[in-house]
Amino acid sequence: MKQLRFVARQWFVGLFALTAAASVQAQYCGLFFSEYAEGSASNKYVEIYNPTDQGIALDGYTAALYSNGSVTLSGSYALSGTLGAGEVLVVANTGADATILAAADVLSNSFANWNGNDAVALLDPQGNVVDVVGEIGTDSPWPVADGDTQNNTLVRAASVTAGTADWSTGATQWTVLPSNDWSDLDAHTFSGSCGAASDEPFTLRIFHNNDGESALLDVDHFAAVLDA
């Protein structure tokens, strides 16, 4: 991850030399589940969203199912191709409603075959959990907002910029829609910011102590240094 470091030029007060530094971390953005449906019969799907301003290669990513508290894969689908900037990918069951099938990019009964007590995860090419609905290794519907992961559709909050492997965090990031409500399918409302940290000059106000006396300095003329 790149870090933008702003280093102040030296500011002299008498014999006192001050060098100030500050760091600004660009907000991390990455693939995440933007919608999850656990509807009646085979009405199961997830929507994966790319919040960045560039396409993301999906080769090596896996949509993974962990059924009934299992910690090993119960079913999966190997993703491929490229997900464009601001686009969604819908993975659904072949027996889903026609509305879902019309929006689906991928059909997989091996993966999209869960009940509300089965954890659903997105794995990166190294096998790490990028995002998860539910808790892998636990067999129970999981509470979310004013509902849970069973017999509901979940829509991710617009402010979320990346997935999380920590369900205690993820559980707070969803809005719950009734079962078989697919009104938000095939698009995601996103209000987060995924741009690089600003390199515009700014003023840093610093308290310092010079010979026992405090003063407030306005330090500007910052130089931006980009660390890879």
C-alpha positions in Angstrom: 0.0 0.0 0.0 1.3 3.4 -0.9 1.7 6.0 1.7 1.9 9.7 1.2 4.2 11.5 3.5 4.3 15.2 4.0 7.6 16.6 5.3 7.7 20.2 6.5 10.7 22.4 5.7 12.6 23.6 8.7 11.2 26.5 10.5 13.7 28.5 12.6 12.8 30.5 15.7 16.0 32.0 17.1 18.3 29.0 17.7 15.4 26.6 17.7 14.9 24.5 14.6 11.7 22.6 14.0 11.2 19.9 11.5 7.6 18.6 11.4 6.3 15.5 9.6 3.0 14.0 9.1 1.7 10.9 7.3 -1.5 10.5 5.4 -2.7 7.0 4.4 -4.8 6.7 1.3 -8.1 4.8 2.1 -7.9 1.2 1.0 -10.4 0.0 -1.5 -11.0 -3.5 -2.9 -13.5 -6.1 -4.0 -16.4 -6.8 -1.6 -19.8 -8.4 -1.5 -22.3 -5.6 -2.2 -25.4 -7.8 -2.0 -26.4 -11.2 -0.6 -29.7 -13.0 -1.1 -31.0 -16.0 0.9 -34.4 -16.2 -0.6 -37.0 -19.0 -1.0 -36.2 -22.2 -2.9 -33.1 -21.6 -5.1 -33.2 -17.8 -5.0 -29.6 -17.4 -3.9 -27.0 -15.0 -5.2 -24.2 -12.7 -4.2 -23.1 -9.5 -5.9 -19.4 -8.5 -6.0 -18.5 -4.9 -6.4 -15.3 -3.1 -7.6 -15.2 0.3 -5.9 -12.0 1.4 -7.6 -11.4 3.5 -10.7 -9.6 0.6 -12.5 -10.5 -2.9 -13.6 -9.6 -5.7 -11.2 -8.4 -9.1 -12.6 -10.5 -11.8 -11.0 -8.3 -14.7 -12.0 -7.3 -16.6 -8.8 -10.3 -15.2 -6.8 -12.8 -17.8 -5.5 -16.3 -17.5 -4.3 -16.4 -20.0 -1.4 -19.2 -21.7 0.6 -18.7 -23.1 4.1 -21.8 -25.1 5.0 -23.1 -26.0 8.5 -20.2 -24.7 10.5 -17.5 -26.3 8.3 -14.1 -24.8 8.2 -13.3 -26.5 4.8 -14.9 -25.7 1.5 -18.3 -27.1 0.8 -18.6 -25.6 -2.6 -16.8 -23.0 -4.7 -16.6 -21.1 -8.0 -13.3 -19.9 -9.5 -13.8 -16.4 -10.8 -12.1 -15.2 -14.0 -12.0 -12.2 -16.3 -11.9 -8.6 -15.2 -14.4 -6.7 -13.2 -14.5 -3.1 -14.4 -14.4 0.0 -12.3 -17.7 0.6 -10.5 -19.2 -2.6 -11.9 -20.8 -5.6 -10.2 -20.6 -9.3 -10.8 -23.6 -11.4 -9.9 -23.1 -15.1 -9.0 -26.4 -17.0 -8.8 -28.0 -20.5 -8.6 -29.3 -21.9 -11.9 -32.8 -22.4 -10.3 -33.2 -18.8 -9.2 -36.1 -16.6 -10.3 -36.0 -15.2 -13.8 -35.3 -11.7 -12.5 -32.1 -12.9 -10.8 -31.0 -15.0 -13.8 -31.4 -12.0 -16.1 -28.9 -10.1 -14.0 -26.5 -13.0 -13.3 -23.1 -13.0 -14.8 -22.2 -16.4 -13.5 -24.3 -19.5 -12.5 -23.0 -22.0 -10.0 -25.0 -24.5 -8.0 -21.9 -25.6 -6.2 -21.4 -22.2 -4.7 -24.8 -20.5 -4.7 -26.5 -23.2 -2.6 -26.6 -21.9 0.9 -29.0 -21.5 3.8 -28.8 -18.7 6.3 -26.5 -20.7 8.5 -23.8 -21.2 5.8 -20.9 -18.8 5.6 -20.1 -17.3 2.2 -16.7 -15.9 1.5 -14.6 -14.2 -1.2 -11.0 -15.6 -1.3 -8.0 -13.9 -2.9 -5.5 -15.8 -5.1 -3.5 -16.7 -1.9 -6.6 -18.2 -0.3 -7.1 -15.3 2.2 -10.6 -14.2 3.1 -11.3 -10.9 1.4 -14.9 -10.7 2.5 -17.4 -12.9 4.3 -21.1 -13.1 5.1 -21.4 -15.1 8.4 -18.7 -16.7 10.5 -16.7 -19.6 9.1 -16.8 -22.5 11.5 -20.1 -21.5 13.1 -23.5 -23.1 12.3 -26.2 -20.5 12.9 -28.0 -17.7 11.2 -26.1 -14.5 12.0 -27.9 -11.3 13.2 -27.6 -8.3 10.9 -29.2 -5.0 11.7 -32.9 -5.7 12.2 -32.8 -9.1 10.6 -30.3 -11.9 10.0 -28.7 -13.9 7.2 -31.6 -16.3 6.8 -34.6 -15.6 4.5 -33.4 -12.0 3.8 -31.6 -10.0 1.2 -28.7 -7.9 2.5 -27.4 -4.8 0.8 -24.0 -3.3 1.7 -23.8 0.2 3.1 -22.8 2.8 0.5 -19.8 4.0 2.5 -18.0 0.6 2.6 -14.9 0.6 0.5 -13.5 -2.9 1.0 -14.4 -6.3 2.4 -13.6 -7.6 5.8 -12.7 -11.1 7.1 -14.0 -10.0 10.5 -17.7 -10.8 10.7 -18.1 -8.7 13.9 -17.3 -5.7 11.7 -19.0 -6.9 8.5 -22.3 -7.6 10.4 -22.7 -3.8 11.0 -22.4 -2.9 7.4 -25.6 -4.1 5.9 -29.2 -3.0 5.3 -31.8 -5.9 5.5 -34.5 -6.3 2.8 -37.3 -8.8 3.0 -37.0 -12.3 1.5 -37.2 -12.3 -2.3 -36.6 -8.5 -2.6 -34.2 -8.1 -5.4 -34.9 -4.4 -6.1 -31.3 -3.4 -5.6 -29.8 -6.2 -7.7 -27.2 -5.6 -10.5 -26.1 -2.2 -9.3 -24.5 -0.8 -6.1 -24.9 2.7 -4.6 -21.4 3.8 -3.6 -20.5 6.9 -1.7 -17.0 6.0 -0.5 -13.7 7.6 -1.7 -11.1 5.5 -3.3 -8.8 8.2 -4.8 -5.2 8.8 -3.7 -4.5 11.0 -0.8 -4.4 14.7 -1.8 -1.0 16.2 -2.6 -2.3 19.8 -2.2 -0.3 22.0 0.2 -1.8 22.6 3.6 -0.9 24.2 6.9 0.0 22.2 10.0 -0.4 24.1 13.3 2.0 22.9 15.9 2.5 23.7 19.6 6.2 23.7 20.6 8.2 24.7 23.6 11.1 27.1 23.1 13.1 28.1 26.1 10.2 27.3 28.4 7.7 29.3 26.5 4.9 27.8 24.3 4.0 29.2 21.0 1.8 28.2 18.1 3.5 27.9 14.7 1.8 27.7 11.3 4.0 25.4 9.3 3.3 25.2 5.6 5.4 24.9 2.4 5.1 21.1 2.6 6.9 18.8 0.2 5.2 15.6 -0.9 7.2 12.4 -1.0 5.5 9.3 -2.4 6.8 6.1 -0.9 6.2 2.9 -2.8 
